[in-house]
Amino acid sequence: MKKIYTHRFIARFTIEAETPLFVGSGESSLLKDALVQKDVNGFPMILGTSLTGVLRHSFSNKDWRSRIFGDDAIKKDGAASLLKVSSACMMLNETKVSEGILENIEPIVTARFNNLPSRQHVRITEKGVAEKNGLFDNEVVYKGVRFVFEMELKGTADDNDIWASLIEQVQRPTFRIGSGTRNGYGSLKVIGLFNKTYNLEIEEEFKEYLNFSPSFNASLPFIEIGLKQENKAPDGYLHYRLNLVPDSFFVFSEGFGDDDVDNKPLEEEVVVYRNNTQEFEKQTVIPASSIKGAIAHRTAFHCNKKQELYSDEGKGTIGSNNRAVATLFGKAGKDIAEPQAGNVFINDWYYSEEEIANNKIFNHVAIDRFTGGAINGALFSEKVSNLLGNGFCFDVYVKELKEALDDEIITESLEEALKDIAKGLLPLGGMTTKGHGVFTGIVLKNGIEMYNYNTKNEI
């Protein structure tokens, strides 16, 4: 007997990009190697298929997953998906959404999104130099940009638990969209949620459902519900928190300079919704990819050390050949037979002018010992960053895998690397050989203190 679905569950989310967002379009330009998805008005968007894929992957309950998202239609008992997920459209201000073909758009807003920020990437070898073909860039959507999307589930009165679980998945700190989610991109925060269940067996609710407007710019016939606020890691994840204070200056370089110096800290504009419009503020960025690279190299060191595999004996392994690095940070490349995604998630971090100052200039010169003058090309200057606030707080989420993270060597190697940062033994950023980028502080694991630099307590 065919099942009758008497209920419709509808939720509308307003999400904000906590970090830059890169949902690729598969296209490139003369200036950028990879471009983001955009709507007909030229504004960033997130396709519903991207959101659906992340939601499906996040469900560990296979019965629920097959029930919600459907089975393979080729199979005899195949079934279609019961869940509809719309594309996420960008909010132009605090009330208006980029939907349909728009007219009279402010030129300044259009210009900003026609020229999105670009991120440079480079893969560094164990020798500290760039790997061949390892330099590339991609454009990203500004941190702070807001989107609206909607999902609808066709079900019965017994599906309340499934619906609650779907909403919970979107609110998790590990819910990320797009490419580079292991390198700091794609972290989303739910800032608005409207939820409504229609029982189609009740005439009044059936009429309300028929009259429901799918437009994101239309007023909703139901009230906003409270958001779930949790600091703990979701099930299946380990949560490490590093509370750090720099010993002196530090620099996470942009790769080029300005009118004053040859090299300067990485700064990007972020979007702030204020006074019913979008405003842009420039902030200092500490990219997750820089921190992740340092942690990965040190994790390989500790993994080799624990197994007594030393380089002078030709036994030590690095990069994706190291089992701890491959398991935690993933592996990919032309020579990799079975690529796999990483299990470590770190966010990019942004700081305002009140928190970090980038006005300190260091001049450098290499002197020719014979002439006493500067060596050609060796005279340059750099800006560095100085902390004005109380310190930094970095969150590291690690996905638990039974076949991997139960291995004590892999887990302990990562934890030793995190402790090395808090001990001041693993500098972060650039110019580390000149004394910059040394941090000290506290490491917490699931809220429990693992190491404290001030008390030297270590677990």
PyMOL commands that set and color helices and strands:
alter all, ss='L'
color gray80, all
select helices_A, chain A and resi 48-58+62-69+107-114+157-171+181-183+203-210+288-306+311-313+319-321+323-329+408-423+432-434
alter helices_A, ss='H'
color red, helices_A
select strands_A, chain A and resi 7-17+45-46+83-85+88-90+118-124+130-139+146-155+188-199+237-246+267-274+277-286+344-346+349-351+356-367+374-387+392-399+439-445+448-452+457-458
alter strands_A, ss='S'
color yellow, strands_A
deselect
rebuild
show_as cartoon
